[in-house]
Amino acid sequence: VERTEFAAEDLTIPAFGTQPLTLVLRNWTTQPRRWKASADQPWIRLGAASGTVNDRADLPLTLEGSALKEGAAVTGTVTVTDVATGKPRTVSIAAAVVRPVDIAADSTIFNVTAETSEQRKFTVINRTRQEQDWKIDFDRPWMKTVPAGGKLAPGGMAAVTVTAAPPADEPVLHETALTLTSASGKARSVVPLHVFVI
């Protein structure tokens, strides 16, 4: 096995999504070698449980996030064994579980002149390799976004425009929030917003 460790700093798994990974198997002898493989965690799925390597072969893995909790740090081990000698090689896999669909903005602060409105640009990001639905809601009726929802292609992004139009006619601070729901309602994230009427 060419690489025996994958660290969480370099590897993420989206909750409710998957992350592919490939182990490279090498045979330094002149004869074909049979191998078998196993994983000690259910979220590590092997593309094959056995095979033969002549010089070099790829062993594809799928890291499955459907049962993993966002924010978790997970660890597991894949063991590849030379069938002829019984000698095992272990590969340690550590990963951080991230939210499947995320939202980003340059600023979450709105400075609104009384009886007007102000807009901010946000980006919705699909961190999975599957199409994801998403929807944005607010806890104040005078907060709006266009579009308010849709579907994102694997790894896709969508630009949204958020508008704050608070009713106040005198200086005040409104503490409000944007809620992003995704993965068919399974994932939810809340972004605090600060709306100043000036």
N, C-alpha and C positions, 0 to 999 in steps of 0.2 A: 504494500500500500504506500503510495507516494507521500500522502499527507496524513498524519495521525492525530491532528487536533484542529478543530474549528472553534474559534472563540466568539463569545456573545458580542464583543465589540465589532465584529465583522459580519455577523449573521443575525438576521431577523426573520421571524415567522409572523405573518399577519393573522390575527385572530379571525376565525371563520374563513381562512384562505389557506393556500399552500405555498411552499418554497421548495424549488428543486435544488438538488445538490448532487454532485458527481464525485465518486471515489475512483481514483486511477489505480488499477492493479498492475503490477509489473512482475515479469518472470525473467530472472537473470540467468536461468539455466538454458541448456540447448534443447530440452524436451518440454512438451506441453505439460502444464500443471493444472490439476483439478482443484477447485476451491469450493468452499461453502461459506455462507454468511448468515448472520443473525443479528437482530437488534433487541436491546433490552427495554425499549420504551414503545408503547403503541403508536405514538405520533411519528415515529421513524418507520417509513414504509420502504421496503427494499424493492428495487426493480427486478431483481432476480435473487434466488436463494442459493444458487449454485451455478457453476460453469467451468469453463476451461480457458486458461490464458496461455497464449503462445509467447508473445513478447509483451504486449500491452493490451489491457481491456478496461472499459469503463463500466462501473457499477452505479447505475442511476438510483438516487434516493428521492423520496418525496417527504418533506417535513409537513405534516398535517396539522393545521391550526384549529380545526373545528371544535375540539374539546379543550382548547387551551384558553386561559384567561388573559385578556389584555393587561400588560404591565408585568406579567410573570417572567421569571428567568428559568429556563428549563435546561436540563442536561440529560444526555443519553450516550450510549456506547454502541457502536457497530463492531462486531468481531468477525474477521475474515480468517478462515482456517485453511491451511494447506492440507488437502485430504491425505496425501501420501505420508507426510511426516507427522500430521496432527498438530503442527505448530500454529498457534493463533497469533494474529496481529489485531490490536484494538485501535479503534478510531474514536476519540472523544469529541462529542458534539455539544456545544453550548450555544444557546440562542436566546434573544430577547423577543418576547411576544408583543407586537405592536398593533394598534388599532387598524382595522382593514381600510377604512376611509377616513381621511384626515382633512382638516381645513386650516388654511394659513392666510395671514393678512399682514400688510406692512404696519397697520395701526388698527387698534380696536377702540380708539378714542375719537369721538365725534364732537366738534365744536360748532354748534348750531346757533346762528343768529335768530332771535325770537321771531316766531311766525314764519320761519323758512325751513329748509331741510338741508341735509348734507349727506354725501355718498362716500362709501369706501369700497374698494375692490378686494374681494376674497377669492381664494382658489381652493376648490374641492379636489382632493387627490385620492385616487384609487391605488392602494399599496398592494393589492392582491393580483393574482394572475387569472381572476375570474371577473366577469361583468358584475358590477355592483349597483344596486339602486341606492338613492340617497334623497333626503328631504331635510329642509331647514325650517324651523319654527322659532317664534319669539314669544317672550312672556309679556310683551307690550303690543297693543294693536297698531301703534304708530310706527313700528319697525317693519320694514318690508324688504324682500329680496327678489331679484329677477336674474335667472330663473329660481324658483323655490324648490326644485327637485328635478330628478331625472335618473338616467342610467349612465354609468361610466364604463368604458371599455377597460380591459385589463391594463393596468399601469397608466390609465388615462387621467386627464385633468379637465376641470370645467371652471371657467371664470364666472363669478357671480357679483352682482352689484347690490350692496346693502344700503338702504336709505333710512335715515333717522329723521322723523318729522314730529318732534314732541310738541304738545299743545301749549306749553308754558309761554307766557308773555313777559316773564321776568327771570333773572338769572337763577338757575337751579342745576343741580347735578342729578341725573337719573342713572342709577345702577341697574342695568338690565342684562340680558343674556341671549345668546344665540344657541339653539340646540340642533345638532346635526345627528340625524338618525340614518343608519345604513345597515347593510347586510340583512335585509328583510326584517328590520326592526330589532335585530339581535344586538347591534352595536349602537352606542349613544355617547356623544361627547358634548360638553357644555363649554361655551366660550364666553367669559364675562365681557360685557361692553360698558363703556363709560360715556354717557351722553351729557355734555355740558351745554346748557342754554346760556348764551352770552349776550 
